[in-house]
Amino acid sequence: MPHRTVARQELADLLAVLAHPLRLAIVLELRSGEKDVTTLMHAVMASQTAVSQSLARLRAVRLVTVRRDGRHVHYSLAFPALPGWLDGGLAILEDETAQLASVHDAISQTRRDLGSELDAAGQETT
């Protein structure tokens, strides 16, 4: 398989793992340092099962690392720069949302204008 195909597939797999809201929440929660499952459960308001499954997926693509301390298991980001990269994605969404809001406002204003014109036209004919 050509190297570009392999690289694209690996990147697609990584993005697919990050495409889940709970996994994103966990990554963002880990930006401040390592945490155990119980702490993550409370922070992201999810069940132990859901958090554990999400952590397993994040570990599978090597985004989180594990440190064992006796019976306690602590998770941390393998790439501390990841939340900054995700923040770049939020900036894109923020810009897109602002554009959508301005389009929505323009459409609403146009509909109001048309409504006024239709009312005026209706009043003129009565």
C-alpha positions as CSV (number, residue, x, y, z in Angstrom):
1,M,0.0,0.0,0.0
2,P,1.4,3.4,-0.9
3,H,2.7,5.5,2.0
4,R,0.2,8.3,1.4
5,T,-2.7,5.8,1.6
6,V,-1.4,4.4,4.9
7,A,-0.9,7.9,6.4
8,R,-4.3,9.1,5.3
9,Q,-5.9,6.0,6.8
10,E,-4.1,6.5,10.1
11,L,-5.1,10.1,10.3
12,A,-8.7,9.2,9.5
13,D,-8.7,6.6,12.3
14,L,-7.3,9.2,14.7
15,L,-9.9,11.8,13.7
16,A,-12.7,9.1,14.0
17,V,-11.7,8.5,17.6
18,L,-11.7,12.2,18.3
19,A,-15.1,12.6,16.6
20,H,-17.0,11.4,19.7
21,P,-18.1,14.1,22.2
22,L,-17.2,12.1,25.3
23,R,-13.7,11.3,24.1
24,L,-13.2,15.0,23.3
25,A,-14.4,15.9,26.7
26,I,-11.9,13.5,28.3
27,V,-9.0,14.8,26.1
28,L,-9.9,18.4,27.2
29,E,-10.2,17.3,30.8
30,L,-6.7,15.7,30.7
31,R,-5.1,19.0,29.4
32,S,-4.6,20.0,33.1
33,G,-2.8,16.8,34.0
34,E,-3.3,13.2,34.7
35,K,-6.5,11.9,36.2
36,D,-8.0,8.6,37.3
37,V,-11.3,7.2,36.0
38,T,-13.3,8.4,39.0
39,T,-12.2,12.0,38.6
40,L,-12.9,11.8,34.8
41,M,-16.3,10.3,35.5
42,H,-17.3,13.3,37.6
43,A,-15.7,15.9,35.4
44,V,-17.4,14.7,32.2
45,M,-20.6,13.5,33.9
46,A,-20.5,10.0,32.4
47,S,-20.6,6.4,33.7
48,Q,-17.5,4.5,34.6
49,T,-18.2,2.1,31.7
50,A,-18.5,5.0,29.2
51,V,-15.3,6.6,30.5
52,S,-13.4,3.4,30.5
53,Q,-14.5,2.5,27.0
54,S,-13.5,5.9,25.8
55,L,-10.1,5.7,27.4
56,A,-9.6,2.4,25.8
57,R,-10.3,3.9,22.4
58,L,-8.0,6.8,23.1
59,R,-5.2,4.4,24.3
60,A,-5.7,2.4,21.1
61,V,-4.6,5.3,19.0
62,R,-1.9,6.3,21.5
63,L,-3.5,9.6,22.5
64,V,-3.4,8.8,26.2
65,T,-0.8,7.1,28.4
66,V,-1.3,5.1,31.6
67,R,0.6,5.2,34.9
68,R,-0.2,2.6,37.5
69,D,0.2,3.4,41.2
70,G,-0.8,0.3,43.0
71,R,-4.5,-0.3,42.3
72,H,-4.9,3.2,40.9
73,V,-4.6,3.9,37.2
74,H,-3.9,7.4,36.1
75,Y,-4.3,8.7,32.5
76,S,-2.6,11.6,30.8
77,L,-2.2,13.0,27.3
78,A,0.5,11.5,25.3
79,F,0.6,14.7,23.3
80,P,0.1,17.7,25.5
81,A,-0.3,19.9,22.4
82,L,-3.5,18.1,21.4
83,P,-5.9,20.5,23.2
84,G,-4.3,23.4,21.4
85,W,-4.9,21.7,18.1
86,L,-8.5,21.1,19.2
87,D,-8.7,24.8,20.1
88,G,-7.8,25.5,16.5
89,G,-10.9,23.5,15.4
90,L,-13.0,25.5,17.8
91,A,-11.7,28.7,16.2
92,I,-12.9,27.4,12.8
93,L,-16.3,26.6,14.2
94,E,-16.5,29.9,15.9
95,D,-15.8,31.7,12.7
96,E,-18.3,29.5,10.8
97,T,-20.9,30.0,13.5
98,A,-20.4,33.8,13.3
99,Q,-20.9,33.6,9.5
100,L,-24.0,31.5,9.9
101,A,-25.4,33.9,12.5
102,S,-24.9,36.9,10.2
103,V,-26.6,35.0,7.4
104,H,-29.4,34.0,9.7
105,D,-29.8,37.7,10.8
106,A,-29.8,38.8,7.2
107,I,-32.5,36.3,6.3
108,S,-34.6,37.3,9.3
109,Q,-34.2,41.0,8.4
110,T,-35.1,40.3,4.8
111,R,-38.2,38.3,5.9
112,R,-39.2,41.2,8.1
113,D,-38.7,43.6,5.3
114,L,-40.7,41.5,2.9
115,G,-43.4,41.1,5.6
116,S,-43.6,44.9,5.9
117,E,-43.7,45.3,2.1
118,L,-46.4,42.7,1.8
119,D,-48.4,44.4,4.6
120,A,-47.9,47.7,2.9
121,A,-49.0,46.3,-0.4
122,G,-52.0,44.7,1.2
123,Q,-52.9,47.9,2.9
124,E,-52.6,49.8,-0.3
125,T,-55.0,47.5,-2.1
126,T,-57.7,47.6,0.6
